[in-house]
Amino acid sequence: MSTTKPAPMASAAVHPAPPRRLTGRLKIVLAVLLVAQFMLAVDFSILNVALPEIGDDLGFSLANLQWVATAFALSAAGFTLFFGRVGDLIGHKRIFLGSLTLLGLASLAGGLAPTPEILLVARVAQGLATAAATPAGLALLTTSFPEGPLRQKALGLNGALMSAGFTTGAVLGGTLTDLLSWRWAFFINVPVALAVLLVAPTVITESRPALRPRIDLPGALAVTLGLFSIVYGLTQAGEHGWTHPVALTALLAGAVLLVVFYLVERKAAQPLVPLHVLKKRTVAWGNVLGLLAFVTETSLVYLLTLYMQKTLGFSALTAGLSFGVLGLGTVAGGVIASKVIARTSTVAVLVGGGLLQAVFTAVLLFLGDTPASMGLLLPATFLGGVGNMLVIVGFMVTATTGLPDHEQGLATGLASMSQQVGIAMGTPIMSAIVTAATAGAVSAGAILHGVTVAVAANAVLVLAGVLIAAVILRTRRDRSACDRPSPYRRHTPPA
């Protein structure tokens, strides 16, 4: 506690009361950050439907075509934590603007790519830009809005648009590819990035610590390579099975490197991730819940795409358009999340949202082999999407609450890492389950059986998250541990 006792007038000038309502400037800040985060989420899935056309156009072999998606996922998941900490050191605004510039240039290069090699380089650059922009954007969001209803509302809208962006990517990718060309799935980023870059510098305030510690390079190298290895191992397991030597080697190497990372952080004078942050129950278990939330819902999109195309015989565009219902569910969940948290608690939202998602994921076990099953699929994905978004917003609030502004980049870096790794892990995990359940068969009935087994596993993972929230993050009688006000004084500029 400070021993300085300034006069009331001076104190009010230095520490203005946080705004209770969204001012005009805060509305613009929110709009700019939400547009950027939505664009980043769209990039994860916009090329999935277009992969066959990209392969035909540029001459990708069938074995190498998956690298168009994998190169992006590896870069985005592996470097998120590192760039989140870099933002703490040199400024979140600077990282945010620089990464969006890189994203625009990489998207232009990808759209113009004449060869597979140039396209893959552009995808790696897009992944690195996403790894930097996502935690920086979230850090700017949390430092621009004080803890409480305003931040919960901002995080709810942010979560809704991130999840909706993932499903929108599938719809938009199919539409652009059918009507124009797969190259427009890249080009569409350019004007959006340019618009954000024109507006953001004038409304977003820089956020960085007064003292800039050195970057923990050994820790950064260990965690980046560890995450990279795990995500790569999972992609190989999804493609070749869990017993494939490359998959097993990569997964083992990743696990060893993450243990090395923990040991390095224990000894480092200025660690990349201070262990006192990881020891916070809300940070550690909140991120586990976030990881499970993104693993389950994004991989469900893959499973249902497989079901609609291979079992029901739908076109890629029709399957993609069907996910618009899921997108509406996530938007609805994001809009109501802050209100539900305000009336109950963060833990209640995590448990209730998880149960809603688990129930309507389990409903999908009753899907059949005729188009009539869409009458079950569409409402189930809508309500499951509402539940999933309640969990995502609850996770974001939990994992970023109670930390000072100079550690918000770290907190949002961890949250973004959970998001990126979850998205990257979900599809390979479920793909491996489908592969094992079908035993190599490709008939419509075999695919339906494999999807059903994977959906059951998906529902079990959701229930595991519910159990974690209910037991480990359990509230006291009257208030949640993660809803306590921060002990740190905020130093936000007046709105």
ABEGO torsion letter per residue (X at the ends): XBABBBBAAAAAAABBBBBABBBAAAAAAAAAAAAAAAAAAAAAAAAAAAAAAAAAAAGBBAAAAAAAAAAAAAAAAAAAAAAAAAAAAAEAAAAAAAAAAAAAAAAAAAAABABAAAAAAAAAAAAAAAAAAAAAAAAAAAAABBBEAAAAAAAAAAAAAAAAAAAAAAAAAAAAAAABBAAAAAAAAAAAAAAAAAAAAAABBBBBBABBBBBBAAAAAAAAAAAAAAAAAAAAAAAAEAABAAAAAAAAAAAAAAAAAAAAAAABABBABBAAAAABAAAAAAAAAAAAAAAAAAAAAAAAAAAAAAAAGBBAAAAAAAAAAAAAAAAAAAAAAAAAAAABBAAAAAAAAAAAAAAAAAAAAABBABAAAAAAAAAAAAAAAAAAAAAAAAAAAAAABGBBAAAAAAAAAAAAAAAAAAAAAAAAAAAAAAAAAAGGBABAAAAAAAAAAAAAAAAAAAAAAAAAAAAAABBBAABBAAABBBABBBBBBBX
